[in-house]
Amino acid sequence: MNDSSGGTLARYEGRDRNLVPEKTAILVVDAQNAELDPAILEAHPEFASALKTRALPAMKKLIEAGRSKGVEVLYTVIESLTKDGRDRSLDHKLSNIHVPKGSKLAAVIDDVAPVGDEIVLPKTSSGVFNSTNIDYVLRNLGIENVIVVGFVTDQCVDMAIRDGADRGYYMVCAQDACAAYTEERHATGLRAFGGYCRVQDVEDVIASFSNE
């Protein structure tokens, strides 16, 4: 295919590609103790069920498979840089979202916790690309492919997918390792951002890890 100047344009055939481990990262979004708050689980029983029966087991499976292949695993958690949260985004202030610096609520859930020196980036907005230096970090690591898992599907996961795609990363959502406060919101979120990424179950994502 030629462009108007007579040059040749690259042709892209859909979103299917193998994920070369050394160029791939798993981004775990907000899988933190704050999401296990009894008040949240009681108010959102579908979310509580999804965490226990689907999302956390699938997330753990993907993370362990990725580590075994040499895939980089990174985490982001909602956590202010200050005790009083004065550094938070206006949206988080208006929404009364605040996890103080150093709070146990900011820690990653034990079942999927970081190992060794895996990177954890605190954020104070919905979008990890907006309130952290993750873009800089991913490029320093040589990452081209980003697999997103975490909570909640239609908010912070959605933002990570869209923003990563706009910055030129090949985005993948492992859908069964994500959850929202209702199953309807989970499904709606996947449909809404599906045009920006490849949406797959964890088993299929793992099957796409390849050195070729």
C-alpha atoms as one frame of an Amber mdcrd trajectory, in Angstrom:
protein
   0.000   0.000   0.000   1.412   3.399  -0.999   0.850   6.788   0.612   0.297
  10.033  -1.298   4.040  10.739  -1.434   4.803   7.416  -3.095   6.099   5.714
   0.056   4.953   2.346   1.404   2.629   2.234   4.389   2.835  -0.535   6.979
  -0.191  -2.819   6.981  -1.539  -4.145  10.282  -3.643  -7.288  10.371  -5.754
  -7.086  13.518  -4.631  -7.493  17.125  -3.343 -11.068  17.224   0.329 -11.403
  18.021   2.567 -13.471  20.246   3.694 -11.770  23.441   7.474 -11.885  23.676
   8.172 -12.141  27.430  11.070  -9.681  27.591   8.913  -7.070  25.838   5.809
  -7.746  27.942   4.578  -6.503  31.311   1.627  -7.492  33.475   0.125  -4.381
  35.054  -1.863  -5.167  38.200  -4.273  -2.305  38.891  -5.461  -1.553  42.439
  -5.461  -5.134  43.718  -5.014  -3.758  47.217  -6.366  -4.311  50.688  -8.677
  -1.323  50.362 -10.809  -3.396  47.983 -11.257  -6.020  50.714 -12.831  -3.521
  53.101 -15.863  -5.272  54.643 -18.022  -2.240  53.867 -17.195  -2.507  50.150
 -17.726  -6.256  50.028 -21.042  -5.975  51.868 -22.272  -3.165  49.634 -21.210
  -4.988  46.456 -21.858  -8.732  46.845 -21.282  -9.477  43.152 -17.847  -7.903
  43.433 -17.094  -9.917  46.567 -18.048 -13.121  44.778 -16.086 -12.253  41.641
 -12.941 -11.534  43.662 -13.061 -14.862  45.458 -14.243 -17.215  42.728 -12.770
 -15.695  39.571 -10.637 -12.582  39.541  -8.009 -13.227  42.224  -7.431 -16.904
  41.271  -7.118 -15.933  37.593  -4.820 -13.034  38.444  -2.580 -15.259  40.533
  -2.374 -17.821  37.747  -1.399 -15.190  35.178   1.195 -13.568  37.424   2.836
 -16.892  38.254   2.896 -17.945  34.596   4.314 -14.573  33.591   7.069 -14.717
  36.185   8.039 -18.200  35.020   8.470 -16.832  31.494  10.407 -13.730  32.519
   7.512 -11.275  32.066   7.846  -8.067  34.105   5.131  -7.663  36.762   4.248
  -4.130  37.890   1.625  -2.896  40.325  -0.222   0.326  40.868  -2.197   1.110
  44.014  -4.261   4.045  45.180  -2.080   5.701  47.821  -1.475   9.361  48.570
   2.048  10.713  48.782   1.049  12.388  52.039  -0.768  11.383  55.220  -3.540
  13.927  54.748  -3.935  13.408  51.013  -3.346  17.011  50.044  -1.579  15.792
  46.879  -4.640  13.900  45.607  -6.367  14.738  42.349  -9.418  16.994  42.583
 -11.593  14.060  41.523 -10.317  11.915  44.396 -10.896  14.770  46.826 -14.452
  15.316  45.577 -15.073  11.553  45.658 -13.579  11.200  49.168 -11.073   8.636
  47.906  -8.052   8.658  50.177  -5.586   5.973  51.181  -2.932   7.652  53.361
   0.753   7.173  52.669   1.933   3.978  54.355  -1.565   2.691  55.117  -2.125
  -1.063  55.210  -5.015  -0.442  52.817  -2.450   0.489  50.159  -0.697  -2.873
  50.368  -1.247  -5.353  47.553  -3.539  -8.268  48.446  -1.417 -11.109  49.824
  -2.494 -13.712  47.245  -1.066 -11.632  44.390   1.593  -9.624  46.249   4.853
  -8.471  44.637   7.899 -10.717  44.802  11.448  -9.424  45.148  11.912  -5.972
  43.677   8.795  -5.883  41.492   7.705  -2.290  41.021   4.742  -0.743  42.874
   3.591   2.709  41.757   1.249   4.721  44.033  -1.344   6.841  42.234  -3.961
   9.431  43.165  -6.122   9.408  40.045  -8.032   6.812  38.058  -5.409   6.754
  35.314  -2.037   5.261  36.161  -0.537   6.982  33.102  -1.728  10.347  34.444
  -0.471  10.324  38.029   2.627   8.113  37.910   5.787   7.856  35.807   4.752
   4.447  34.445   5.283   5.458  30.816   8.891   6.396  31.577   9.394   3.164
  33.538   7.887   0.902  30.865  10.032   2.451  28.140  13.168   2.069  30.279
  12.268  -1.615  30.696  11.867  -2.059  26.939   8.182  -2.965  27.247   5.946
  -2.970  24.169   3.052  -5.163  25.345   1.026  -4.446  28.495  -1.419  -6.976
  29.971  -3.846  -5.272  32.342  -5.645  -6.961  35.243  -7.271  -5.591  38.375
 -10.057  -3.458  39.782 -12.370  -2.047  38.871 -12.991  -2.959  35.259 -15.045
   0.068  34.270 -12.910   2.665  36.026  -9.165   2.337  36.683  -8.682  -0.697
  34.401 -10.531   1.154  31.636  -8.284   4.214  32.036  -5.098   2.127  31.953
  -6.184   0.400  28.736  -7.166   3.562  26.887  -4.196   5.651  28.008  -1.715
   2.877  27.290  -3.127   2.405  23.801  -2.867   6.128  23.106   0.790   6.060
  24.124   1.599   3.321  21.645   1.579   0.174  23.776  -0.006  -3.045  22.563
  -2.672  -3.515  25.202  -4.233  -6.770  26.381  -6.976  -7.147  28.985  -7.132
 -10.472  30.831 -10.857 -10.190  31.434 -11.342 -12.953  33.988  -8.642 -11.379
  36.179 -10.658  -8.150  36.412 -13.833  -7.315  38.329 -16.289  -4.455  38.832
 -18.869  -3.782  41.515 -21.508  -5.615  39.450 -21.188  -8.172  36.670 -23.162
  -5.833  34.403 -20.632  -3.060  34.949 -17.790  -5.525  34.321 -19.304  -6.608
  30.994 -20.150  -3.034  29.993 -16.602  -1.912  30.732 -15.107  -4.673  28.605
 -17.356  -3.702  25.691 -16.546  -0.019  26.107 -12.754  -0.301  25.930 -12.536
  -3.455  23.835 -11.663  -1.412  20.763  -8.422  -0.312  22.396  -7.058  -3.727
  23.330  -7.184  -7.483  22.908  -9.655  -8.961  25.395  -8.917 -12.562  26.413
  -9.181 -15.008  29.280  -6.035 -15.689  31.270  -5.561 -19.118  29.695  -5.419
 -17.589  26.216  -3.078 -14.831  27.323  -0.676 -17.375  28.785  -0.851 -19.417
  25.587   0.296 -16.350  23.626   3.597 -16.007  25.515   6.256 -16.811  22.928
   9.861 -15.936  22.208   9.124 -15.727  18.493
